[in-house]
Every structure is written in C-alpha cells, then in structure tokens.
C-alpha cells in the first residue's frame, strides 16, 4: 500500500480496494447515482437528480466507492480490481482533483454522457460530501424575497461571485479533498461499529458458507478486518492528525458560512 501524503488523510485506493475484497461485511448497501440523489434530497438537501450526481462525480467533486462496467474502462484514476460474479469489471476510484485552469461556472458543458453500462456506486456516508457541496452552491435568499424581486438579481450576482472566487482558491480543493477523505474514513470504519451503534447485523447469506452460525462468522471476519486494516490505518493517522482534521472541518464550515 502506498504511503499517505501529508496533505491527504488516507490512500486514494480507499475505500474501494478494501470494499471489493470484503463487500459482504459492509452493513449499508451501496447506492447508485439516482439513489444517492434521492437519499440526499430526503435528508433536506437541494433537489439533486441522477445526472447531477453523475456530473459531480465526473468533475471529481464526489468520489465513487466502487464502479462497475460491462466493458473495460480506460479512465485516468480508475484502477481495475477484477470482475464480479456476473462478469462486470470493478474499479476503485483513485482520481485526484486537479486545480482547474478554467473557471467552474460552465464546467458541466465540457462533460460527455457517462458511457453506457457504467454504474457508479456510493456508500450512503458519501452524503457528507454532497452536503458540503450543497452548502457551497446554495443560493442564500429568503423565500419571502419572491415578494421583493428587484433584489433577486443582486443576490444572484453576489452568490455567483462568491462561488467563483472561492472555487479558484486553494481552499476549494482542500475542502473537497477533506470532505471526501472524511467520508472515506467513515466508510472503511462502518463495518466495525455498525452493530454497536444500531444493535443489528446482517449479511447476504449467499456469501456465508455455514448458515448455522453466520453471525459468528461475520463478526469474526469484521474483527479480522479491523485488526488487519482499519486499526492500523487509525494508528498511522494518529490522534494529532485526527484532531487536526476536526479543526480543519470547523474552519471549512466557517468558510462556507461566510461565502
């Protein structure tokens, strides 16, 4: 496994490289783009639809947790992780968000339709990233402004200027990377603490060789996964870095509130 850079929380192959090997231990089902959009909207975010989520992924703003494709893909940053039982090619999303030379205001115009047969899959915790983006792009106007419309153009102009200025700054890339890294850390940790929080455990029984004691088997696999991977990841990150992350998130939230 590659070494974590000082600026990023964890390796770019995570969580995909770990999920693809032990997907059955994750307790929350992965969502396609349409379901992530609905999941986000149901929890109070703006109305994102399937294409919006796909566009956010294509722009590199939201990381996918697994990618399935009926055909082989050759996209920079997607790493081949083999095939599933149905012959679909599986990829981990290891793209890095570059600093755009062009502005973001018409970025969607540069995108091509997603290749047919490609399915983007997101853990529900990726909602955290969509939440951050939602706060970044929402128009801060009272609904009552509809009764005083002469100020709407000014509000829109202010919002667009604030977004364009922030999106050209280094803080924009830092925020996007941080949101995705924090979500990834929560996602790789999810199997280890789900039962403790929700007091239940479940599995796809087709992945369990012995149905008589499947819960014991699953708990054992989760414990091994914790010891072999997650615990070592947290030790490598360290308490100081975790505290630094917490402080960075507070700063990022303040930036969003001020823009």
N, C-alpha and C positions, 0 to 999 in steps of 0.2 A: 504494500500500500504506500502511495506517495506521501511525502511529508506535507503537513498542513502549512500553508504560508502564514506569515504573521498577520496578514490583513483579513484572512478568511477563517471562519470558525471551524470548519471541517472539510474533508476532502471532497472534491467535486463529484466523485463517483457515488457519494452517499446522497440519499438512501437507496438509490436504485440497485447498486451492486449487492447490497445485503437483502433487499426485498426479493430479488429474483431467485435467490438461493433458498429462502425460507418463507415464501409468501404466505404459507398456511398458518404461521404463528401470529400474523397481524390480525388484530381483533376488529378493526374497522375496514370496511370494504373500500377499495379504490373507486373513484368516481370519474366518469368520462367528462368531457368539457361541458356538455349540456347539464349534467347532474351537479357539477361544481357551481355552475351559474345559478341553478335553482337553489342549491344549498346556501349560497351566499345571499341571494335575494330573500330567502325565507328567514334569514337572520338579520334583516334590516339594512342590507346594503342596497346600493342603486341597482337598477334593473340591468344586470349583465346577462346577455344571452350566450348561446353556444359559440357563435362566431366571435363575440367579444373575448371570451376566454382563449379561444384559439389564437386570436390576434395578440393577446397579451403574452402567450407562450412564444409565438413567432418573433415578437420583438425582444424576447429574452427577459421579460419582466417577471414572469411566473415560471418557475421550474416545474417540469413534469416529474413524477416519481417513477413511472415506467412508461415506455412507449411500445406499442405493438404495431406490427405492419405485416401485411400479407406478402409484400415484396421487400427485398433488401433495400436499405436506405443508405445514402452516402451524403450525410449532412455533417458539417463540422461540429464536433462536440457531442455527437451521439455515438455511444460505444456499444458495439454488438455484444449481447450477453447470451447468445444461443437462441434456441427455438423452444416454444412450449409444446404441449401435447397435441395441439391442433396444427402445428407447422408454422405458426406465426413467429416472425422474427422479433426478438425482445431487445430493447435498447435502454441503457441508462442515459439520463440527460446530464451531460457534463460540460455544457456550454458555459462560457464566461461572458458576462455582459460587458461589451466594449463601450468606451466613451464615444458617443455618436459625434461625427463631424458635422452632420446636418442637424437641423432642428427636429424636434419631436412633433411639431404641430400637424404635419401631414404624413407622419410615418406609416400609417396604415395603407396609404396609396402605393407604397413600394412592395407590399406583400402580395404573394401569389396564393391561390387557393391551396389548402392542405391536400397533399397527394391522396388520391383515393385508396382506401384500405388501411390508412394510418389512424390509429386510435391513441389519443393522449389520455393518460390515467394519472389522477391526482389523489393523494391522501386527503381526507377531509380537513386535516390541520393546515393544508395549503390555503385554506380560507384566510389565515392570518396575513398572507401576502396580499390577497385580493382586498382585504380590509384596509391595509396600509395604502394601497393604490387608490381605493375608493376615497379615502380621506384626502389624498393628494389632489384628486381631479374633481371633487365635488364642487358645485357652484354654491358659494356661501351667500345665499339670498333667502330672505324670509318669504314664505308662501304668500304673505299679505302684500308682497311687492307687486302682485298682479293688479292691485288697485291703485298703484302709483308707478305706471310703466315707464315714465320718462327717464327713470334712473336705471332701468334694466341694462341698456347699452353700456353705461358706465361701469356697472357691476361686472358685466361680462368681460369688458376690456381689462379691468383690474385683475380678474381671475386668470385670464389668458396670459397677461404679462407676468404675473407671479409664477405661474406654472412654467412658462418658457424660461424665465430667469433661473428658477430652481433646477429645472431639468438640464441646463447647461453646466451646472456646478458639479464639483466632485462629490458634494454631499448627496446628490441624487443617486449616483451609482453606489455609494456607500450604503445608503438607506435600502435600496433594492436588494443588494447583496446580503445585508444584515437580516432583512425580513425573510428571505429565502433560506438563509443559514439557520436561523432560529427555528423556522418551520421544519427544516430537515432534521435538526437535533431532536425536536419533539417527536418527529415521525419515527426515527430509529429507536427511540425510547419507548414508544407506545406499547409494544407487546409486554414489556417488563412491568408496567404499572397499571395496565388496564383493569385487571381483575381486582387489584387493591382499591381502585377508585370506584368502579362500577359494580363490584361484587358479583361478577359473572364472567364466564369464559366460554368460548365456542370455537368450533373448528369445522372445516369441510371434511366430512367423515371419509371421503374418498382418499384423503391423504393420511389417514390413520390406519396402520396395519392391524391393530388389535382393538376392536370396538369395546371390549370388556373393561379396559382401563384407559380409555383415550384421554381422559382428563389428566391422569398421572403422566402419561407420555408427553402430552402437550406442555404441561408445566415443566417437565424435565428439559424439553427442547428449549423452552424460553429461558430457563435458568442457565443452560449451556451457552445460549446466545448472549446473555448478559455477561457472563464471565469471559467469554472469548472475544467479544466485540465492544459492547456498549460501556461496560465498566472501564475498560482500557481507554476508550475514547474520552470519557469524562476525566480520567486521571491525566491524560495527555493535555486536555484543555486547561485543567487546573482551576482552583477556586478563584484565583485572582482574575483570570480571563472571564469566568462566568460573571463575576461582579462587574467587570469592565463592560460586558455585554449588557447587563442590566442598566448601567449608567448610559451607555450609548442609546439604548432604546428610549430612555427618558428624554435624552437630547433630541432624538429623531422625532419623538412625539411633539415636543415643544416647537420644532421647526415646522412640522405640519400645521400646527395650530396657528403659527404666525404667518404662514403663506396663504 
